[in-house]
Amino acid sequence: MIRIEHVAIWTGDLERMRAFYERYFDARAGALYESRNHPGFSSYFLELAGGGARLELMTFPTLGAMAPHPSLGYPHVAISVGTRAAVDALTNRMRADGVPVATEAHETGDGYYESVVCDPDGNRIEITADETPR
């Protein structure tokens, strides 16, 4: 079976990003990994409550600035929260907490129900419902 095992995200503040994904997406962080071969490299693997692919948050002292959006590379990570009502509720909760909402919840032209928010580093996260096309 071929599947995505994890997606990695660079960050300058590993603990802030870990707390964000734990708070809003019920992620559970594994133990902090600190590389012996690459001093300064640290990471967490995060398991999402629903299972599936994991997130790896990584940091290194010499990270460069994030490219402006849009740019080459991965433009977003999509996380399904179940229902349209759950998309609306989480988006509203995040907005109330000051999380930037880039796109309000709506049905896209290809049939997804989603909103788009930004994590503390500005990475775009599509919050989607399960009732999406496959």
C-alpha positions as CSV (number, residue, x, y, z in Angstrom):
1,M,0.0,0.0,0.0
2,I,1.3,3.4,-0.9
3,R,0.3,6.4,1.3
4,I,1.6,9.7,2.6
5,E,3.3,8.9,5.9
6,H,4.0,12.5,7.0
7,V,4.4,16.0,5.8
8,A,7.2,18.1,7.2
9,I,7.1,21.8,8.0
10,W,10.1,24.0,8.9
11,T,9.6,26.5,11.8
12,G,11.6,29.0,13.7
13,D,9.6,28.3,16.9
14,L,9.1,24.6,17.4
15,E,7.1,24.9,20.7
16,R,4.8,27.6,19.4
17,M,3.9,25.5,16.3
18,R,3.5,22.3,18.4
19,A,1.1,24.1,20.7
20,F,-0.9,25.5,17.8
21,Y,-1.5,22.1,16.2
22,E,-2.2,20.5,19.5
23,R,-4.8,23.2,20.4
24,Y,-6.7,23.4,17.2
25,F,-6.3,20.0,15.6
26,D,-6.1,17.7,18.6
27,A,-2.6,16.6,17.6
28,R,-0.5,14.6,20.0
29,A,3.3,15.3,19.9
30,G,5.8,12.5,20.3
31,A,9.0,13.0,22.1
32,L,11.3,15.9,21.0
33,Y,14.0,14.6,18.7
34,E,17.4,16.4,18.8
35,S,19.9,15.2,16.2
36,R,23.4,14.2,17.2
37,N,24.6,14.3,13.6
38,H,23.2,17.8,12.8
39,P,23.6,20.0,15.9
40,G,20.7,22.4,16.3
41,F,18.2,20.2,14.3
42,S,15.1,19.3,16.4
43,S,11.7,18.0,15.5
44,Y,8.4,16.7,16.7
45,F,6.1,14.2,15.0
46,L,2.4,15.0,15.5
47,E,-0.3,12.4,15.3
48,L,-3.7,13.8,14.4
49,A,-6.7,12.6,16.4
50,G,-8.3,10.9,13.3
51,G,-5.1,9.1,12.3
52,G,-3.7,9.0,8.8
53,A,-0.7,11.0,7.8
54,R,1.4,12.7,10.5
55,L,3.0,16.2,10.6
56,E,6.6,16.7,11.4
57,L,7.6,20.1,12.8
58,M,11.3,20.8,12.3
59,T,13.6,23.6,13.3
60,F,17.3,24.4,12.5
61,P,19.2,27.6,13.5
62,T,20.0,28.7,9.9
63,L,16.5,28.7,8.4
64,G,15.8,31.3,5.8
65,A,12.7,33.4,5.3
66,M,9.4,32.0,4.0
67,A,8.8,32.6,0.3
68,P,5.9,34.9,-0.5
69,H,2.6,33.2,-1.4
70,P,2.1,31.9,-4.1
71,S,5.5,30.3,-4.8
72,L,6.9,26.9,-5.8
73,G,6.5,24.1,-3.3
74,Y,3.6,23.0,-1.2
75,P,0.9,25.7,-1.0
76,H,-1.1,24.2,1.8
77,V,-1.9,21.2,4.0
78,A,-5.6,20.1,4.1
79,I,-6.9,18.7,7.4
80,S,-10.4,17.2,7.5
81,V,-12.4,17.9,10.7
82,G,-15.5,15.8,9.7
83,T,-18.5,17.9,8.9
84,R,-19.3,21.3,7.5
85,A,-20.5,22.4,10.9
86,A,-17.1,21.4,12.3
87,V,-15.3,23.4,9.6
88,D,-17.5,26.5,10.6
89,A,-17.0,26.0,14.3
90,L,-13.2,25.6,14.2
91,T,-12.9,28.5,11.8
92,N,-14.9,30.7,14.1
93,R,-13.0,29.6,17.1
94,M,-9.7,30.3,15.5
95,R,-10.8,33.7,14.3
96,A,-12.0,34.6,17.8
97,D,-8.5,33.5,19.0
98,G,-6.8,35.8,16.5
99,V,-5.7,33.2,14.0
100,P,-5.6,34.7,10.5
101,V,-8.5,33.4,8.3
102,A,-7.3,33.7,4.7
103,T,-10.6,32.3,3.1
104,E,-14.0,32.0,4.8
105,A,-15.8,28.6,4.7
106,H,-17.3,28.0,1.3
107,E,-17.9,25.3,-1.3
108,T,-15.2,25.3,-3.9
109,G,-15.7,24.8,-7.6
110,D,-14.5,21.2,-7.3
111,G,-16.9,20.4,-4.5
112,Y,-14.8,20.8,-1.3
113,Y,-16.3,22.6,1.7
114,E,-13.4,24.4,3.3
115,S,-11.9,27.5,4.9
116,V,-8.3,28.5,4.9
117,V,-6.4,29.6,8.0
118,C,-2.7,30.4,8.6
119,D,-0.6,28.8,11.3
120,P,1.8,31.0,13.4
121,D,4.4,30.9,10.6
122,G,1.9,31.8,7.9
123,N,1.6,28.3,6.4
124,R,-1.8,27.8,4.9
125,I,-4.1,25.1,6.2
126,E,-7.3,24.1,4.5
127,I,-9.9,23.0,7.0
128,T,-12.2,20.6,5.1
129,A,-15.3,18.5,5.6
130,D,-15.3,14.8,4.9
131,E,-18.1,15.2,2.3
132,T,-15.6,16.0,-0.4
133,P,-15.1,14.5,-3.9
134,R,-12.6,11.7,-4.2
